Amino acid sequence: MSFTVAIVGRPNVGKSTLFNRLVGRRLALVDDRPGVTRDRREGEGNLGDLDFTVIDTAGLEEAAPESLPGRMRAQTETAIAQADALFFMIDVRAGPTPADHAFANLARKSGKPTVLIANKSEGRLAEERRMEAYELGLGEPVAISAEHNEGMSDLYDALRRALPAETAAAAQAATEPSGPQPIRVAIVGRPNAGKSTLVNRLLGEERLLTAPEAGTTRDAIAVDIDWHGQKFRLHDTAGLRRRSRVDEKLEKLSVADALNAVRFAEVVVVLLDVQNAFEEQDQRIADLVEQEGRAIVLAVNKWDLKEQTAGAITKLREVADEKLTQMKGVPLVAVSALTGEGLNRLMQAIVKAHEIWNKRIPTSALNRWFEATIDAHPPPAVSGRRLRLNYITQAKSRPPSFVLFCTRADALPDAYKRYLVNSLREAFEIPGTPIRLMLREKDNPFKGRAKHKH
């Protein structure tokens, strides 16, 4: 059963980039100037195992019908009428604008199933801004980066939910053994930590990879491996190191290089050298992974060179918890890329970290925990007034992200937020993965209305 999806939204939020991504050819003009796409254009789109017609529209703009923006709006309304579902797109970094609100109303009034897309969602800033998209009243925003081809599997899931009947045939086909998607893994670390050796050992052959995979950045080299039936896609950055005698320059390159790989990954292996683990640079790389919201596994390499003493790994684990306080319980595995020791444990740790990163907690269990946690240790009074914490909900997984509704969100001390996050980790077994806790004020959800008097 074929169906049609229209991509709508205000100008310059990335609609044409997504259209090109779905159609697989550069049919739409992409330019940074708003309003480059003036007419509707159609193409045969593809997302996973779904084939459908996709309509790219000019940006929705409020304008008189006889003006060019007015005609663009009329074209968009025609596209909405033709479509079975809408991809309503916003630029997450700009946050919801008045124009986004106006056209969210248009999408709602159409009665068409609508997927809210938060585009340009790479990085931590975008993650925090994404929660603001809830105020558009179109449900959970799907985080993507059309330009970097990120979030397409989440978009696929959202489209399946929006059009269950139309996508059912593909779903049927999808259950036939094509197997699960590979887990995307980046291996990062300081120069000379042994990244290339580790990748070569996992591949089981001596080769440095030089064939860039289409669609990733020029820098991220990807290779698929199968480890005891579980598929992984490794992004290796080691082959790209530019040698330099200047430490500072090398350090800058190593961080930029790592960042590119981290953005494509779901799980990041931070490779440490056993001789000098947890140097400042290691911590900076781990912080980077945390900021990008990826699952993390620490691998201590060159274990074959270390004198084997009782409790050595436990000591390292304690150091990890002390140095990486925001990721308590981060998995740590001793490996030797040279001899292959510990690689099974490493791959198991990656699978487990991926599971935890995808974790969803039922709302009822979450609120039972919430009440018990607040009873055990109520939030402090600030300026003589008690803070009221109302309820908590999980906004998304990958990484697990929660929204806490309360009064005076800006007054809740960081120490109390840490208490909540650590308690969440313990209660629901979420070790090591980044946890996001966003605060929202329950009073006055509609901006522009007068605040209630207390």
C-alpha positions as CSV (number, residue, x, y, z in Angstrom):
1,M,0.0,0.0,0.0
2,S,1.6,3.3,-1.1
3,F,1.3,6.5,0.9
4,T,2.4,10.1,0.8
5,V,4.3,12.2,3.4
6,A,4.6,16.0,3.1
7,I,7.6,17.7,4.8
8,V,6.4,21.0,6.2
9,G,7.8,23.8,8.4
10,R,9.0,27.3,8.2
11,P,11.8,28.3,5.8
12,N,15.4,27.1,6.4
13,V,14.9,24.4,9.0
14,G,16.3,21.7,6.7
15,K,13.3,20.3,4.8
16,S,15.1,20.0,1.5
17,T,18.1,18.3,3.1
18,L,15.7,15.7,4.6
19,F,13.9,15.4,1.2
20,N,17.2,14.7,-0.5
21,R,18.2,12.2,2.2
22,L,14.9,10.3,1.7
23,V,14.9,10.4,-2.1
24,G,18.6,9.6,-2.2
25,R,19.3,12.1,-5.0
26,R,19.9,15.8,-4.8
27,L,16.6,16.8,-6.4
28,A,16.0,19.8,-4.2
29,L,18.1,22.8,-4.1
30,V,19.9,23.2,-0.8
31,D,21.0,26.7,0.2
32,D,21.3,28.6,3.4
33,R,19.0,31.3,2.2
34,P,15.4,30.9,3.5
35,G,12.8,30.3,0.8
36,V,15.0,28.6,-1.8
37,T,12.4,25.9,-2.4
38,R,9.4,27.7,-3.9
39,D,7.2,25.0,-5.3
40,R,6.2,21.6,-4.1
41,R,8.4,18.9,-5.4
42,E,7.8,15.2,-5.2
43,G,10.0,12.2,-5.2
44,E,10.0,8.5,-4.4
45,G,11.3,8.3,-0.9
46,N,12.7,5.4,1.1
47,L,13.2,5.0,4.8
48,G,14.4,1.5,5.9
49,D,12.0,-0.9,4.3
50,L,9.3,1.7,3.6
51,D,8.8,3.2,0.1
52,F,6.5,6.2,-0.2
53,T,5.9,9.4,-2.1
54,V,7.5,12.4,-0.3
55,I,6.6,16.0,-1.0
56,D,9.0,18.8,-0.2
57,T,7.3,22.1,0.4
58,A,8.3,25.7,0.4
59,G,8.6,27.1,3.9
60,L,5.3,27.9,5.6
61,E,5.1,31.7,5.9
62,E,2.3,33.9,7.1
63,A,1.7,36.3,4.2
64,A,-0.9,37.7,1.9
65,P,-2.1,35.1,-0.6
66,E,-1.1,37.2,-3.6
67,S,2.5,37.6,-2.5
68,L,5.2,35.0,-3.2
69,P,5.2,33.7,0.4
70,G,1.4,33.6,0.3
71,R,1.6,31.4,-2.8
72,M,4.2,29.3,-1.1
73,R,1.8,28.8,1.8
74,A,-1.0,27.9,-0.6
75,Q,1.3,25.2,-2.2
76,T,2.0,23.9,1.3
77,E,-1.6,23.7,2.2
78,T,-2.2,21.7,-1.1
79,A,0.6,19.4,-0.1
80,I,-0.9,18.9,3.4
81,A,-4.2,18.0,1.8
82,Q,-2.6,15.4,-0.5
83,A,-0.5,13.8,2.2
84,D,-1.4,10.8,4.4
85,A,1.0,12.0,7.1
86,L,3.2,15.1,7.8
87,F,6.8,15.5,8.8
88,F,6.6,18.8,10.7
89,M,10.1,20.1,11.0
90,I,11.7,22.7,13.3
91,D,15.3,23.8,13.8
92,V,15.9,22.6,17.3
93,R,18.8,25.0,17.9
94,A,16.6,28.0,17.3
95,G,13.9,26.5,19.6
96,P,10.2,26.8,18.7
97,T,9.5,30.2,17.1
98,P,6.1,32.0,16.9
99,A,5.9,30.9,13.2
100,D,6.5,27.2,14.4
101,H,3.6,27.6,16.8
102,A,1.3,29.1,14.1
103,F,2.0,26.3,11.7
104,A,1.9,23.6,14.4
105,N,-1.8,24.7,14.7
106,L,-2.2,24.3,10.9
107,A,-0.8,20.8,11.1
108,R,-3.1,19.9,14.0
109,K,-6.2,21.3,12.3
110,S,-5.4,19.2,9.2
111,G,-6.1,16.1,11.3
112,K,-3.3,14.3,9.5
113,P,-1.0,12.1,11.6
114,T,2.0,14.4,12.3
115,V,5.6,13.5,13.2
116,L,7.4,16.4,14.9
117,I,11.0,16.5,13.8
118,A,13.7,18.3,15.7
119,N,16.3,18.8,13.1
120,K,20.0,19.9,13.6
121,S,20.0,17.8,16.8
122,E,23.6,17.0,17.1
123,G,25.2,17.9,20.4
124,R,24.3,18.7,24.0
125,L,22.8,22.2,23.4
126,A,20.3,20.7,21.0
127,E,19.4,18.0,23.5
128,E,18.4,20.6,26.1
129,R,16.5,22.7,23.5
130,R,14.6,19.7,22.2
131,M,12.5,19.5,25.4
132,E,11.1,22.9,24.4
133,A,9.6,21.4,21.3
134,Y,7.0,19.6,23.5
135,E,5.2,23.0,23.8
136,L,4.1,22.7,20.2
137,G,1.6,20.1,21.3
138,L,2.6,17.6,18.6
139,G,4.0,14.9,21.0
140,E,7.5,13.7,21.3
141,P,10.0,15.4,19.0
142,V,12.1,13.0,16.9
143,A,15.7,14.1,17.0
144,I,17.5,14.0,13.7
145,S,20.3,15.6,11.8
146,A,19.3,15.4,8.2
147,E,22.7,16.7,7.1
148,H,24.6,14.1,9.1
149,N,22.1,11.3,8.4
150,E,21.5,10.8,12.2
151,G,18.3,9.7,13.8
152,M,16.8,8.0,10.7
153,S,16.0,4.8,12.6
154,D,14.0,6.9,15.1
155,L,12.2,8.7,12.3
156,Y,11.4,5.3,10.8
157,D,9.8,4.1,14.1
158,A,7.8,7.4,14.3
159,L,6.5,7.0,10.8
160,R,5.5,3.4,11.5
161,R,3.5,4.6,14.6
162,A,1.9,7.5,12.6
163,L,0.7,5.3,9.8
164,P,0.4,1.7,11.3
165,A,-2.0,0.4,8.6
166,E,-0.1,1.9,5.6
167,T,3.3,0.6,6.9
168,A,2.0,-2.8,8.0
169,A,3.0,-4.6,4.8
170,A,6.6,-3.4,5.1
171,A,6.5,-4.3,8.8
172,Q,5.5,-7.8,7.8
173,A,8.4,-8.0,5.5
174,A,10.7,-6.5,8.1
175,T,10.0,-9.3,10.5
176,E,11.5,-11.8,8.1
177,P,15.1,-12.5,8.9
178,S,16.9,-9.4,7.8
179,G,18.2,-9.3,11.4
180,P,18.7,-6.4,13.8
181,Q,20.6,-3.2,12.9
182,P,24.3,-3.2,13.7
183,I,25.3,-1.4,16.9
184,R,27.3,1.7,15.8
185,V,30.6,1.8,17.8
186,A,33.3,4.5,17.8
187,I,36.8,3.7,19.2
188,V,38.4,6.9,20.5
189,G,41.3,7.7,22.7
190,R,44.6,9.5,22.9
191,P,47.2,8.9,20.1
192,N,49.1,5.6,20.6
193,A,46.5,4.1,22.9
194,G,46.3,1.3,20.4
195,K,43.1,2.0,18.5
196,S,44.3,0.7,15.1
197,T,45.7,-2.4,16.6
198,L,42.3,-3.0,18.4
199,V,40.3,-2.5,15.2
200,N,42.6,-4.8,13.2
201,R,42.4,-7.4,16.0
202,L,38.6,-7.3,15.9
203,L,38.6,-7.6,12.1
204,G,40.9,-10.5,12.4
205,E,43.2,-9.2,9.7
206,E,46.0,-6.6,9.4
207,R,44.6,-3.8,7.4
208,L,44.0,-0.1,8.0
209,L,40.8,1.0,6.6
210,T,40.9,3.7,4.0
211,A,37.5,3.3,2.2
212,P,35.2,6.0,3.6
213,E,31.5,4.8,3.8
214,A,29.2,7.0,1.7
215,G,27.1,9.4,3.7
216,T,29.4,9.8,6.7
217,T,31.8,12.7,7.1
218,R,35.0,12.4,5.1
219,D,36.8,11.6,8.3
220,A,34.8,8.7,9.8
221,I,35.8,5.3,8.4
222,A,33.2,2.6,9.0
223,V,33.5,-1.1,8.8
224,D,31.0,-3.8,9.6
225,I,31.9,-6.8,11.7
226,D,30.0,-9.8,13.0
227,W,31.0,-11.0,16.5
228,H,29.3,-14.3,17.4
229,G,26.2,-13.4,15.5
230,Q,25.9,-9.8,16.8
231,K,26.6,-7.1,14.1
232,F,28.7,-4.0,14.9
233,R,29.6,-1.1,12.7
234,L,33.0,0.3,13.9
235,H,34.0,3.9,13.3
236,D,37.7,4.1,13.5
237,T,39.6,7.4,13.6
238,A,43.1,6.2,14.1
239,G,44.1,6.0,10.5
240,L,43.5,9.7,10.1
241,R,46.0,11.1,12.7
242,R,48.2,13.7,11.2
243,R,51.6,13.3,12.8
244,S,52.9,16.5,14.4
245,R,55.7,17.3,16.8
246,V,53.5,19.9,18.4
247,D,51.7,18.3,21.3
248,E,49.0,21.0,21.5
249,K,48.2,20.8,17.8
250,L,48.1,17.0,18.0
251,E,45.8,17.2,21.0
252,K,43.4,19.6,19.2
253,L,43.3,17.2,16.2
254,S,42.8,14.2,18.4
255,V,39.7,15.9,20.0
256,A,38.3,17.0,16.7
257,D,38.8,13.6,15.2
258,A,37.2,11.9,18.2
259,L,34.2,14.3,18.1
260,N,33.4,13.3,14.5
261,A,33.5,9.6,15.3
262,V,31.5,10.1,18.5
263,R,28.7,11.8,16.6
264,F,28.1,8.7,14.4
265,A,28.2,6.2,17.3
266,E,25.7,4.8,19.7
267,V,28.4,3.3,22.0
268,V,31.8,4.8,22.4
269,V,34.8,2.8,23.5
270,V,37.3,5.1,25.2
271,L,40.6,3.3,24.9
272,L,43.1,4.0,27.8
273,D,46.7,3.0,28.0
274,V,47.3,1.0,31.1
275,Q,50.7,2.7,31.7
276,N,49.1,6.1,32.1
277,A,45.3,5.7,32.3
278,F,43.1,8.6,33.2
279,E,45.4,11.4,32.2
280,E,43.6,14.8,31.6
281,Q,43.2,14.1,27.9
282,D,41.3,10.8,28.7
283,Q,39.0,12.6,31.0
284,R,38.4,15.3,28.3
285,I,37.5,12.6,25.8
286,A,35.2,10.9,28.2
287,D,33.5,14.2,29.1
288,L,33.0,14.8,25.3
289,V,31.2,11.4,25.0
290,E,29.0,12.3,28.0
291,Q,28.1,15.7,26.5
292,E,27.2,14.1,23.2
293,G,24.9,11.7,25.2
294,R,26.5,8.4,23.9
295,A,26.8,5.2,25.9
296,I,30.4,4.7,27.0
297,V,32.7,1.7,27.7
298,L,36.2,2.2,29.1
299,A,38.8,-0.3,27.7
300,V,42.2,-0.4,29.4
301,N,44.6,-1.5,26.7
302,K,48.1,-3.1,26.9
303,W,47.0,-5.2,29.9
304,D,49.6,-7.8,28.8
305,L,52.3,-5.3,29.8
306,K,51.0,-4.8,33.3
307,E,52.2,-6.8,36.2
308,Q,49.2,-8.9,37.2
309,T,48.4,-7.9,40.8
310,A,45.3,-8.9,42.8
311,G,42.6,-6.2,42.7
312,A,44.2,-4.2,39.9
313,I,41.0,-3.9,37.8
314,T,39.0,-3.0,40.9
315,K,41.4,-0.2,41.7
316,L,41.0,1.2,38.2
317,R,37.3,1.0,38.4
318,E,37.4,3.1,41.6
319,V,39.5,5.7,39.8
320,A,37.0,5.7,37.0
321,D,34.1,6.4,39.3
322,E,36.1,9.1,41.1
323,K,37.3,10.9,37.9
324,L,34.0,10.5,35.9
325,T,31.5,11.4,38.6
326,Q,28.7,12.2,36.1
327,M,28.9,8.6,34.8
328,K,28.9,6.5,37.9
329,G,29.3,2.7,37.3
330,V,30.8,3.2,33.8
331,P,31.8,-0.3,32.5
332,L,35.6,-0.9,32.5
333,V,37.3,-3.8,30.7
334,A,40.9,-4.8,30.6
335,V,42.1,-5.8,27.1
336,S,45.1,-6.4,25.1
337,A,44.7,-5.5,21.4
338,L,48.0,-7.2,20.7
339,T,47.1,-10.7,22.1
340,G,43.3,-10.5,21.9
341,E,42.8,-10.9,25.6
342,G,39.5,-9.5,27.0
343,L,37.9,-8.9,23.6
344,N,34.9,-11.1,24.3
345,R,34.3,-9.2,27.5
346,L,34.7,-5.9,25.6
347,M,32.1,-6.8,23.0
348,Q,29.7,-8.0,25.7
349,A,30.2,-4.7,27.6
350,I,29.3,-2.8,24.4
351,V,26.1,-4.8,23.9
352,K,25.1,-4.3,27.6
353,A,25.9,-0.5,27.4
354,H,23.8,-0.2,24.3
355,E,20.8,-1.9,26.1
356,I,21.1,0.4,29.0
357,W,21.4,3.5,26.7
358,N,18.1,2.4,25.1
359,K,16.3,1.8,28.4
360,R,12.7,3.0,29.0
361,I,11.2,3.0,32.5
362,P,7.4,2.6,32.9
363,T,5.8,5.9,34.2
364,S,4.2,4.2,37.1
365,A,7.4,2.7,38.4
366,L,9.2,6.0,37.8
367,N,6.7,7.9,39.9
368,R,6.7,5.3,42.7
369,W,10.5,5.8,42.9
370,F,10.1,9.6,42.7
371,E,7.7,9.7,45.7
372,A,9.9,7.4,47.8
373,T,13.1,9.3,46.9
374,I,11.6,12.7,47.8
375,D,10.1,11.4,51.0
376,A,13.5,10.0,52.0
377,H,15.3,13.3,51.3
378,P,13.0,16.3,50.5
379,P,14.4,19.2,48.4
380,P,15.8,22.0,50.5
381,A,14.0,25.3,51.1
382,V,15.4,28.1,49.1
383,S,15.1,31.7,50.5
384,G,12.7,30.3,53.2
385,R,10.3,28.8,50.6
386,R,10.0,25.1,49.9
387,L,10.4,23.8,46.4
388,R,7.6,21.6,45.2
389,L,8.5,18.7,42.9
390,N,5.3,17.6,41.1
391,Y,6.1,14.6,38.9
392,I,8.6,13.1,36.6
393,T,8.4,11.5,33.1
394,Q,10.8,9.9,30.8
395,A,11.0,12.0,27.6
396,K,13.2,9.7,25.6
397,S,15.9,7.1,25.7
398,R,19.3,7.1,23.9
399,P,20.4,8.4,26.4
400,P,17.7,8.1,29.1
401,S,16.2,11.6,29.5
402,F,13.7,12.7,32.1
403,V,11.6,15.8,32.6
404,L,10.9,16.9,36.1
405,F,7.9,19.2,36.6
406,C,8.3,21.5,39.6
407,T,8.0,25.0,40.9
408,R,10.9,27.5,40.6
409,A,13.0,25.2,38.4
410,D,16.0,27.6,38.5
411,A,16.2,27.4,42.3
412,L,16.7,23.6,42.6
413,P,20.3,23.1,43.7
414,D,22.7,21.1,41.5
415,A,23.6,18.9,44.4
416,Y,19.9,17.8,44.7
417,K,19.7,17.1,40.9
418,R,22.8,14.9,41.3
419,Y,21.1,13.1,44.2
420,L,18.1,12.4,42.0
421,V,20.3,11.2,39.0
422,N,22.4,8.9,41.2
423,S,19.2,7.5,42.9
424,L,17.7,6.9,39.4
425,R,20.9,5.0,38.4
426,E,20.7,2.8,41.4
427,A,17.0,2.1,41.4
428,F,16.6,1.2,37.7
429,E,20.1,-0.1,37.0
430,I,21.3,2.5,34.6
431,P,25.1,2.4,35.3
432,G,27.6,4.4,33.3
433,T,25.4,5.9,30.6
434,P,24.7,9.6,30.5
435,I,21.4,10.6,32.2
436,R,19.7,13.8,31.3
437,L,17.4,15.5,33.8
438,M,15.5,18.6,32.5
439,L,13.4,20.8,34.8
440,R,10.2,22.3,33.7
441,E,8.0,24.7,35.7
442,K,4.5,23.3,36.1
443,D,2.9,26.7,36.6
444,N,2.0,28.7,33.5
445,P,2.7,26.2,30.6
446,F,1.2,28.8,28.2
447,K,3.6,31.6,27.6
448,G,2.1,35.0,27.3
449,R,-0.6,34.4,29.9
450,A,-0.4,36.3,33.2
451,K,1.4,34.3,36.0
452,H,-0.9,32.9,38.7
453,K,-0.6,34.7,42.1
454,H,0.5,32.4,44.9
